[in-house]
Amino acid sequence: MSPTALRSLERLSIPAELSGHEGGNRAPPGTIRQLAADNDLEAIVAWLGEFRDSPRTVRHYRKEAERLLLWSLLERGKALSSLNREDCMCYEDFLANPQPCERWCGPKVSRFSPDWRPFLGPLSPVSQRTALLVINSLFSYLVKAGYLAGNPLALLRRRGPKASPLSKRVERFLEHDQWQAVLETVESLPKGSPRQRQHHERTRFLVALLYLLGPRVSEIASHTMSSFQEIRGRWWWYVTGKGGKEARVPVNQDMMQALRSYRQSLGLADLPTPHETTPLVMSLKGTSGITDNMIYRIIKALVIETAARLDEANPHQAEKLRQASTHWFRHTSITHQADAGIGLNFLQRNARHAKLDTTGLYLHAEEGQWHDIMERHRLRK
């Protein structure tokens, strides 16, 4: 590929020997392929096609894939599907300082202009991390699709300052065992009187909403049952969130069961109708919806009671639970989704984050691996 042939993805012409048809990291013969793609460019286009319902995401992901592909071809003389761990380490350095600058950096112009360049200049630490998160998503997808044998970025050691400053890490969430303790407290709530049963059903539904959909408290208080809608046999929660932005979140079977159970306790039909005006969560009087303040008070009482149950066996966990609030439940939802291996692109859409690097703050798996490795460093052999 000519050193001057720096073109955007749509105009790129790649020599056969660098196309990736025989890339060194291609999945071995016999691997079940989920893509028809036969070269790297086709594979990238297939990956971008997964986000066709979100043009903004396509533009952002295309930019990062494009940069990596061009760098691989022009700086390493390799097909993208031949990149290895060492290449990825070099690319991380390149993002911080694209050189030669006159080749890679330029003013913002049309993608079809001869003056177009992939970079405006060096990327900030946050932008570097975002770029690597997107590329990691690309590689992971191609591995799962049977196109690549492995993800070379998965082996890359994240450098502390670039990964995400400790001051910005999301720490206000409940660990899995703490979350289970909260669920046990919900089930132990008294059910002797009609009012107690109402309170139990409402609390159980509220906890399901906060954990399975990850909403903000104001969104629960402001929405009605008709925000749950069925489209082509699948249920979604349609939400108007921060800044009036509209979005939808998949509703899984656990959430559907919680919805049915709560509606039955209210004497309603199992499923909401498209124009139903019943508030999402009702007051115990049954005359109006629940307020932000009441949601806060219910959850605060729940975590305090859970903390009291844990006091003797685990005072440290109990103290953390006492600090928890409703927004911790949103953080817990997103963090546990990440722990479950939900892809970054879906995680961002579930959380309804405008920026991918915000979602990246919830990724804690690497910290666990780091901590496990340190168990090898013992005081006594």
N, C-alpha and C positions, 0 to 999 in steps of 0.2 A: 504494500500500500504506500503510495507516494507521501512523503512528509508534509506536503502542502494540501493533501486531500482531507482537510478538516471540515466535514460537512455534518449537518444535522441528520438525525436518524432516517428521516423520510428520503433523503437524497444520497444516502450512503451506498457506496459500491465497494464490496469487500472481495478481495482475491480469493479464489477457491481454496488456496492453502491456509488461509486464515479464517475461513468461514465457520469453522467448528464442526464441519461434517465428520472429521476424524479427530476431534479434540481429545487431549490427553486425559481429561476428567469425564469423558462421556461414559454413561452407564454401559456395562459390558453386554455383549450379545446375549440374548435370551431374557433380558430384563423386560418386564411388561411395561410398555410405553402408554402413557395417557395422553400424549400430545402427538400430533402429526408433524410437528416441526422437525426439520432435518438439518437445520443450521442455527447458529446462535441468534442471528437477527430474527428469524422466524420464532424462536423460542421466547425472545423478549416481547415480541408483538403478541404472542399468545398469552403471556403473563399480564401484559397491560390490558388485554381484552377482558380479563376478570373484573376490571374496575370500570367498565364502559358506562355504567350508570352514574359515575361520579367523575365528570370531566376535570374537575380540579385535582383529584387524586391522580388521574391519568397523567396530567401535565407534570405534577411533582415527581411521580415515580419514573416517568419517561426521562426527565432531566438527569436523574441519578444513574439510571441504566445506561443512558447515552454517554455520560461522562466516563463511566467505567469501561464501556466497550471501546470508545475512542482511545482511551489511555492504554488499554490492553493492546490494541492494534498498533498504535503509533509509538508508544514508549517501550513496550515490552516485546513487540513483534510476535504476539501470541494471539491465538483465538481466545475468546472469553472462556470457552469451555476447556481451556488448557491451564487456566490460572491456578496457582497453588498457594499454600500458606505464606511463603515468602513474598510472592507477588502482592498479596493482600496487605502485608505489612508495609511494603513500599507504597502502595496506593494510599494508605492512611497518611503517610508522610506527605505525599503529593497533594492531598486535599488541603493541607495546611499551607502549602507553598507551591502552587502549580508552576512548573518551570519546563521549558523557557516561557517566560511570561508573555512575550510577544506572540507566541503561537497559541497559547491557551486562554488568555484573558483579553477581554475587550468590552466596549460599551454595549448597552442593551439595545439590540437591533432586531429586525425580523429574522426568524429562523432560516429564511431563504436568502438572506443577504450574504454577499461574499465576505462581508466584515463580521459575520456571526462568529462568536467564540463560546465555548461551553461555560466559561467562568467569567465573572466580573472581576474577580480577584481571589485572594486566599479566603478560605472558609473559616468562620469563627469556630471555637470548640463545640458549641451547641450544634452548629450546622454540620460539622464533621460527624458528630455522633448520629445526627438524623440521617445523613447520607449512608452511613454504615448500617443503620437499622433497615433502611430501604433495600440496600444491596443484599443484606442477610435474608430479607424476606424473598427476594428474587431467587437467590441460590436455594433456599429451603423449598420453595415452590418447584423448582426444576428438579430437585432431588426426589421429591414426592411424586412428580410426574413421570419419573423414570428416564429423564433426559440426562441428568448428571449422576455420577457415581457418589459424590459427596459434596459437602458444603465447605469450601476452604476457609470461609470467614468464621465458621464455628470454632476453629482452633485459635483464632486471633486473640491475643491477650489485650484486654481493654486497658488503656492507660488511665489511671485514676482521675486526673484533672479533666480529661476530655470526656470521660464516661458520663459524669454528671456530678456537680459539686454536692458535697454532703448536705449543705444548707438547703438544696433544692430537692433532695430525695423525699419521696412520699413515705413517711414513717408512721403516720396516724392511721393504722389499719389493724385489724385483729388477725392474729395467727389462726391457723386452721383449728387447733385445739381450743382456742378461746372462742372461736365461732361456734363450735359444737357445744360448748358450755352454755352459750347464749340460747341455742335452740333447745337444750334440755330445760333451761329456765322457762322458756315459753310453754313447753308442754307440761310443766309442773304448776302453772298458774291455776288458782282455784276455779272450780266449775260448779260449785254447789248451788248457786242462785242464778236466775235468768240473767241478771246484770253481769255476774262474774263470767258466765258463758259468753255473753256478748263481748266482754273485754278480752277474753281469751281468743275468740275468733278474729276480732279486729287486730289484735297484736300479732297473731300468727300471719295474717294477710299482709300487714304492714311490713313485717320483717321479710317476708317473701318478696314484696315489691322492692324494698331497699337493696336486697342482695341479688336477686335474679335480673333486675332491670337497671340497677345502678342509678336511680334518679336523684335529682336534687329535691330537698324537702318542699320547696316552693312549687315544684312540678306536681308532686302528689296532691298538694292542697288545692291546686288550680284546675285539675283535670277531672273529667267525668268518666263513667264506665264506657262510654262510647269511644274513648280513646283506644280501647282494644278493638281491633278490626281484623276480620278474616279476609285474606286475599288469596285466591286460587288454592284453597285448602290449608293455608298456613296462617297462623295468628301473629299479629304484629301490635306493638304498642306505639301509637302515633303521639308524639310529644312536641310541644312548643317550649323550647328551653331558653337558655340565657340569650339575651339580645333578640328575642322573638324568633329565633331560628327553629325551623321545623325539621323534624327527623323522625325516624322510626327505628325500633329495636325489636329483634326477634323475640317471640314469646315461646319458651320451651314447655315441655309437658309438665314439669314441676310447677311452673307459674300458672299454667292453665288449671291444674288441679287445685291450687291455692285459690284461684279466682272462683272456680265453681263452688268450692267449700264455703267461701265467704259469702257468696251470693245466696246460697242455700240458707245460711244462717240468718240472712236478712229477709228471707221469704221471697226472693226474686228467682226468676228463671235462671237456669244454669249459665247461660251465655248472654252477654249484653247485645242490644240491638244497635244498629248504626246511628240512630238519633236519640239514644237514651240520655237523659239528663241527670241520672243518679250520680251523686258525687263519688269519686273513686274510693274514698274512705269516709264512712259516716260517723257522726257523733253518736254517743250511746243513746241519746234521746231519739235519734232517727229522723230528725227534722232538718238537718243541714250537714254539710261536709265538715271534715276535720280541718283545723287551722294549723299553720306552721308551728305555732307555739305548743299546741297540744301534741303534735307529732314529736317534738323535741322532748316534752315531758314524759311521754310514754316510753320512748327509747331510753331516756336517762334513767327512769325508774327500773327499766329492764336490766341495764348494764350494772346498776348499783346492786340489784338483787343477785345478779350472777356473781358479782365480786364478793358479796357476802358468803355465797356458797363455796367460793374458792379460797376464802381467807386462810383457813387452817392448813389446807393441803399445799397451796401455792400462793403465798402472800404477794409475790412479785407480779404474777399475772393478775391478781385481784386489784392491785394498785393501778395497773395499766387500764383495766376495764373501767375503773372509776373515772378515768379521764376521758373515756370515749363519749362521743356525741353522735348525732345523726349523720354528720358528714363523714365520720369515720366509716360508716356502713357503705357509703358510696366508694370510698377508697378501698375498703375490704373487697367489695364486689369486683372492682377492676383488677386489683392485685391477684385475687384468687382465679380470675379468668386467665390472667397471664400465666399463673402457676399451672393451670390446666392445659397449657399449650395452645390456647387460642391464638391464631396468627395476628401479627401486629396490625395488619390492615383492618381486620374485623374488630380487633380490640379498640382501635381508634374510632371506628364507627359506632361501636356500642357505647363508648364513653362520651361520644360527641365532642371530641377535642378538635379544635381548629388546626392545631399544629401537632405533627407526629412526635416531636421531641417532648411534648407534654406527656403523651402516652408512654414514652420511653422511661419516664421517671418511675413507672410502676413495675418495671422489670427487675425482680429481685433474685431470679434463679442463679445468676452468676455469683452473687454474694454467698449463696449457700454452698456452691462448689468451692469458692475461695476458702470459706470457713472449714469445710470438710478436709481440704488439702492440708490446712494448718494442724490437723490432728496428727499428722505425721511428725510434727516437731515436738518431741516429748522431753520432759525434764529428766526422766530416767529411762534408760533403754531396757 
